[in-house]
Amino acid sequence: MKEVMLFPVPAAGHMNPMFHVAQSLHSKGISITIILTNYNSPNPSHFPPDYTFLFIDDGLVASEIHTDPVSRLLALSTKAERPFRDCLASVFSSEKRRKSVACLITDPFWRFTRVVSEEFGVPRIMLHTSTVTDLVILSSPDVLQHEDYSKLPVAIEMVDEIKPSSGLICNSFEELESASLEALRKNIDIPVFPIGPLHKYSKTSATSFLIQDKTPIISWLDKQAPKSVLYVSFGSIATISRAEFQEIAAGLADSKQSFLWVIRPDLVQGSENAQLILQDFDEKIGERGHIVAWAPQQEVLAHPAVGGAFMHGGWNSALESISEGVPVICMPCLFPDQKTIAGLVSEVWKVGLRVKRGDTRGQIKEAVIRLMSDQQIREKMEAFKETVDKCLVNGGSSYKSLNELCAMISAL
């Protein structure tokens, strides 16, 4: 049996797609070994019992953990190289084990994996966790002229890690980004495998970082009318200002729309419990709103009561919305690709709307009302859902691409 080693970056938006890749390969009879840093590692008991987990000491100190995501990533990239090398040396001390490992699947943000994998003679396949369109921009000659991407050199450097690899897995599908996939294949001369949406290969519980009681949330949704609820969530790491938070709250209240709002304690900059900022909010919204600190997002989006979503423009969230036919408002909060995704959603695919950070309560209200009532947007999104359902089954584009990926792994 062929074995694949996977090494994800320890952030939810990167780890979950990697775990979904593991599930997709595991379903094809490939043995799975996952290398994890001590920082932010999930519980192995939430995964199939025949997975092998290896843990490395990332060396992060408290001041590095409690910093911005990019600085934390850079610290990890510096400190995790030696433990990663030692991990591979231990694994490959067995000649039998070395022969069984076909390749390493990793994230291009791990810049050191190229030299280490070459030292051990292990082929390396990369996983890009954002949109293909984002990677087309990053791999174009004029990327430094791009106002948003030029400010994040670590993202541009990803392309240098991808080009010399054995292949690239994309969390997308041919029908969604056909033009971008064609352009990417011209920019990057390696096999490209769009096998997404990746989350469709796994059950939600298998990749949850926060195993919590979801019963109250689902029970509340069960009491709501079909397609009447707006799901609001800004991901696992994005933060907004106090003023932005209050304008969003006021816009939701003024829209008279039912909503389920995930408010992480650290969502608002400078606050340890964002919900405490919403004084008298319950009186304004009554039974129309339900506020929680966490929600099982995939299950929420699949619930018949949910008719729209208001999110930060992260690619995993956008794909989960598309897969369930749920129109979405994007408010880019953090990385440059979120602006790209918001543009695709609102202007290219026309399956949602875009608002900006700092928009007023009136603009938020208007966007919410329009999203929940615009039949054209809903029909376009529902058509995408049908395409997703078809691309994942026998004969579909992602189904074929996954088989091609497995064939390449078997040949390595």
C-alpha positions in Angstrom: 0.0 0.0 0.0 1.3 3.4 -0.9 1.8 5.9 1.9 1.5 9.7 1.8 2.9 12.1 4.4 1.0 15.3 4.9 2.4 18.4 6.6 -0.1 21.2 7.1 0.4 24.8 8.3 -1.2 25.0 11.7 -4.0 27.4 10.9 -7.6 26.2 10.5 -7.9 27.6 6.9 -4.9 25.6 5.9 -5.3 22.5 8.1 -8.8 21.6 7.3 -8.2 21.5 3.5 -5.2 19.3 4.1 -7.2 16.9 6.3 -9.8 16.8 3.5 -7.1 15.8 1.1 -6.1 13.1 3.5 -9.6 11.8 3.5 -9.9 11.8 -0.2 -6.7 9.8 -0.6 -7.6 7.5 2.2 -10.8 6.7 0.5 -8.7 5.5 -2.5 -6.8 3.0 -0.3 -3.7 5.2 0.3 -2.1 5.1 3.8 -2.0 8.4 5.6 0.7 9.9 7.9 0.2 13.4 9.2 3.0 15.6 10.6 1.8 18.2 13.1 3.4 21.0 15.1 2.6 21.1 18.8 1.0 24.5 18.2 -2.7 24.3 17.3 -2.7 20.5 16.7 -6.1 18.7 16.7 -7.0 15.6 18.6 -6.0 12.5 16.6 -9.0 10.7 18.0 -11.2 12.7 15.7 -9.7 11.0 12.7 -9.8 7.4 11.2 -8.0 5.0 13.5 -5.5 3.9 10.9 -4.0 7.4 10.4 -0.5 7.8 11.8 0.3 11.1 13.6 3.8 12.5 14.1 4.3 15.6 16.3 7.2 18.0 16.1 8.2 20.7 18.6 7.7 24.0 16.8 9.6 26.0 19.5 7.0 28.9 19.6 7.0 31.0 22.8 4.0 32.8 24.1 4.8 36.2 22.5 5.0 34.5 19.1 1.7 32.6 19.6 -0.2 35.8 20.6 0.8 37.8 17.6 -0.6 38.5 14.1 -1.0 35.5 11.7 1.8 36.5 9.3 4.3 37.0 12.1 3.3 33.7 13.7 3.8 31.9 10.3 7.2 33.4 9.8 8.3 32.4 13.3 7.1 28.8 12.6 8.9 28.7 9.3 12.1 29.6 11.1 11.7 27.3 14.1 10.1 24.2 12.5 12.7 23.3 9.9 15.1 21.4 12.2 12.3 19.4 14.0 10.8 18.6 10.6 14.2 17.4 9.3 14.7 15.3 12.4 11.2 13.8 12.0 11.9 12.7 8.4 15.3 11.3 9.5 13.5 9.2 12.1 10.9 7.9 9.7 13.4 7.1 6.9 15.8 5.3 9.2 13.8 2.3 8.2 14.5 1.4 4.6 11.2 -0.4 4.4 9.3 2.7 5.5 11.3 4.9 3.1 10.2 2.7 0.1 6.5 2.8 1.2 6.3 6.7 1.3 5.4 7.9 -2.2 5.5 11.6 -1.5 5.1 14.5 0.9 2.0 16.7 0.5 2.6 20.1 2.1 1.7 23.8 2.1 3.8 26.3 0.0 3.9 28.5 3.1 6.3 26.0 4.5 9.3 27.3 2.6 11.8 25.0 4.1 10.2 21.7 3.0 11.7 21.9 -0.5 15.3 21.6 0.7 14.5 19.1 3.3 12.5 16.8 1.0 15.3 17.0 -1.6 17.8 15.9 1.1 15.7 12.7 1.7 14.8 12.2 -2.0 11.0 12.5 -1.3 8.8 13.9 -4.1 6.8 16.9 -2.9 3.2 17.8 -3.9 1.8 21.2 -2.9 -1.7 22.1 -1.7 -2.9 25.6 -2.5 -5.7 26.4 0.0 -7.1 29.5 -1.7 -8.7 30.2 -5.1 -6.9 29.4 -8.3 -7.4 33.0 -9.4 -5.4 34.1 -6.5 -2.5 31.8 -7.6 -2.7 33.1 -11.2 -2.2 36.6 -9.8 0.7 35.5 -7.6 2.4 33.6 -10.5 2.1 36.5 -13.0 5.1 38.6 -14.0 3.5 41.8 -12.8 2.4 40.6 -9.4 4.6 43.3 -7.7 2.5 45.9 -9.4 -0.6 44.6 -7.7 -1.5 46.9 -4.8 -2.7 44.3 -2.4 -0.4 41.3 -3.1 2.8 43.4 -3.2 2.3 44.1 0.5 2.6 40.4 1.4 5.9 39.0 0.0 5.4 35.7 1.8 2.5 35.0 -0.4 4.4 35.8 -3.6 7.2 33.5 -2.5 4.8 30.6 -2.4 5.1 30.4 -6.2 8.8 29.7 -5.9 8.0 26.7 -3.7 5.2 25.4 -6.1 7.1 25.5 -9.4 9.8 22.9 -8.6 7.3 20.5 -7.0 5.9 17.3 -8.5 2.3 18.6 -8.7 -0.2 21.0 -7.3 -3.6 20.2 -5.6 -6.2 23.0 -5.9 -9.3 23.3 -3.7 -11.5 24.2 -6.7 -13.1 22.6 -9.7 -12.9 23.0 -13.4 -16.4 24.4 -13.9 -15.9 27.1 -11.3 -12.5 28.5 -12.4 -11.9 27.1 -15.9 -10.2 30.3 -17.3 -8.0 30.6 -14.2 -7.0 27.0 -14.3 -6.0 27.4 -18.0 -3.9 30.5 -17.1 -2.3 28.7 -14.1 -1.3 25.7 -16.2 0.6 28.2 -18.5 2.2 30.0 -15.6 3.2 26.8 -13.7 4.6 23.9 -15.7 3.6 21.1 -13.4 0.5 18.8 -13.2 -2.5 20.7 -11.6 -5.2 18.7 -9.8 -8.4 20.7 -9.1 -10.2 18.1 -6.9 -12.4 20.4 -4.8 -14.5 21.3 -3.1 -12.3 19.4 -0.6 -14.7 19.6 2.4 -17.1 17.4 0.5 -14.7 14.4 1.0 -15.0 14.5 4.9 -17.5 14.5 7.6 -17.6 17.8 9.6 -16.7 16.1 12.9 -13.5 14.6 11.5 -11.9 18.0 11.1 -13.4 20.1 13.8 -10.9 21.9 16.1 -13.6 22.8 18.6 -15.8 19.8 19.4 -18.7 21.4 21.1 -22.4 20.8 21.6 -24.2 21.8 18.4 -27.6 20.8 19.5 -28.9 24.3 20.7 -27.8 25.8 17.3 -29.4 23.2 15.2 -32.5 23.2 17.4 -32.9 27.0 16.9 -32.5 26.6 13.1 -35.1 23.8 13.1 -37.7 26.4 14.4 -37.0 28.9 11.6 -38.8 29.1 8.2 -37.0 27.8 5.1 -34.3 30.1 3.7 -35.1 32.8 6.3 -31.9 32.9 8.3 -28.7 34.8 7.5 -25.6 33.0 8.8 -22.9 35.5 9.9 -19.3 34.5 10.6 -15.9 36.1 10.0 -13.7 33.0 10.3 -11.2 31.8 12.9 -8.6 34.6 12.9 -10.0 37.8 11.2 -10.7 40.7 13.6 -12.6 44.0 13.1 -12.7 47.3 15.0 -15.2 48.1 17.7 -16.8 50.7 15.4 -17.1 48.2 12.5 -18.6 45.6 14.9 -21.2 48.0 16.1 -22.2 49.1 12.6 -22.6 45.4 11.5 -24.8 44.8 14.6 -26.9 47.8 13.9 -27.3 46.9 10.2 -28.4 43.4 11.1 -30.9 44.7 13.6 -32.3 47.3 11.2 -32.6 44.7 8.4 -35.3 42.9 10.4 -33.8 39.7 9.1 -33.4 36.6 11.2 -29.8 35.7 11.7 -27.4 33.3 13.4 -24.2 35.2 14.3 -20.9 33.6 15.4 -19.1 36.1 17.6 -15.7 34.8 18.7 -14.5 36.3 22.0 -11.5 37.8 20.2 -13.4 39.0 17.1 -13.2 42.7 18.1 -9.8 44.3 18.3 -8.8 45.1 21.9 -11.7 43.1 23.4 -11.6 39.8 25.2 -15.3 39.2 25.0 -16.9 40.8 22.0 -20.5 39.9 22.9 -20.3 42.3 26.0 -20.1 45.2 23.6 -23.6 44.6 22.4 -25.5 46.4 25.1 -29.3 46.2 24.8 -28.9 44.3 21.5 -31.1 41.4 22.6 -34.0 43.9 23.1 -33.6 45.2 19.6 -33.5 41.8 17.8 -35.8 39.7 20.1 -36.2 36.2 18.8 -34.9 37.1 15.3 -31.3 36.7 16.3 -29.2 33.9 17.8 -25.7 34.7 18.9 -23.1 32.0 19.6 -19.3 31.7 20.1 -19.0 28.8 17.7 -21.1 27.0 15.1 -20.7 23.8 13.0 -20.4 25.8 9.8 -20.9 23.1 7.2 -24.0 21.8 8.9 -25.4 25.3 9.4 -24.9 26.2 5.7 -26.6 22.9 4.7 -29.6 23.5 6.9 -32.8 24.3 5.0 -33.5 27.4 7.2 -30.3 29.2 6.0 -30.9 31.4 3.0 -27.8 33.5 3.0 -24.4 34.1 4.6 -22.3 37.1 5.6 -18.6 36.2 5.8 -15.1 37.5 5.5 -14.3 36.3 2.1 -12.2 33.2 3.1 -12.0 30.6 0.4 -13.1 27.7 2.5 -16.2 29.5 3.6 -17.0 30.7 0.1 -16.7 27.1 -1.3 -18.9 25.7 1.6 -21.5 28.3 0.7 -21.3 27.5 -3.0 -21.6 23.8 -2.3 -24.9 24.3 -0.4 -26.3 26.9 -2.8 -26.2 29.7 -0.2 -25.7 33.3 -1.5 -23.1 35.2 0.3 -22.1 38.7 1.3 -18.3 39.1 1.4 -16.5 41.6 3.6 -12.8 41.1 3.1 -11.0 41.4 6.5 -7.5 40.2 6.3 -5.5 38.8 3.4 -5.3 40.0 -0.3 -7.0 36.8 -1.6 -10.2 37.8 0.3 -10.6 40.8 -1.9 -10.1 38.6 -5.0 -12.7 36.1 -3.7 -15.2 38.9 -2.9 -14.8 40.2 -6.5 -15.4 36.7 -7.9 -18.5 36.2 -5.8 -20.0 39.6 -6.6 -18.8 40.5 -10.0 -17.7 37.4 -11.9 -20.0 34.6 -10.7 -22.7 37.0 -9.4 -23.7 34.7 -6.6 -23.4 37.3 -3.8 -22.6 40.8 -2.8 -19.6 42.7 -1.5 -19.4 45.2 1.4 -16.3 46.9 2.6 -14.8 47.3 6.1 -16.1 50.5 7.5 -19.4 50.5 5.6 -22.2 52.0 7.6 -25.2 50.3 9.2 -27.4 51.6 6.3 -25.1 49.9 3.8 -25.0 46.7 5.8 -28.8 46.7 6.1 -29.3 47.3 2.4 -26.9 44.4 1.5 -28.6 42.0 3.8 -32.1 42.8 2.5 -31.0 42.5 -1.1 -29.1 39.3 -0.6 -32.0 37.5 1.1 -34.5 38.7 -1.6 -32.6 38.6 -4.9 -33.9 35.7 -6.8 -31.4 35.9 -9.6 -28.5 35.6 -7.2 -30.1 32.7 -5.5 -30.8 30.9 -8.8 -27.1 31.3 -9.9 -25.9 30.0 -6.6 -28.2 27.0 -6.8 -26.9 26.2 -10.3 -23.4 26.1 -8.8 -24.6 23.7 -6.1 -25.8 21.3 -8.8 -22.5 21.6 -10.6 -20.7 20.7 -7.4 -22.8 17.7 -6.9 -22.0 16.5 -10.4 -18.3 17.1 -10.4 -17.7 14.9 -7.4 -19.3 11.7 -8.7 -18.2 9.2 -11.2 -17.5 11.0 -14.5 -17.3 14.4 -12.9 -14.3 16.7 -13.3 -13.1 16.5 -9.7 -13.7 12.8 -9.6 -11.4 12.4 -12.6 -8.8 14.8 -11.3 -8.6 12.9 -8.0 -8.1 9.6 -9.9 -5.3 11.3 -11.9 -3.7 12.5 -8.7 -3.9 9.0 -7.2 -2.4 7.5 -10.3 0.5 9.9 -10.2 1.1 9.1 -6.5 1.1 5.4 -7.3 3.7 6.0 -10.0 6.1 7.9 -7.7 
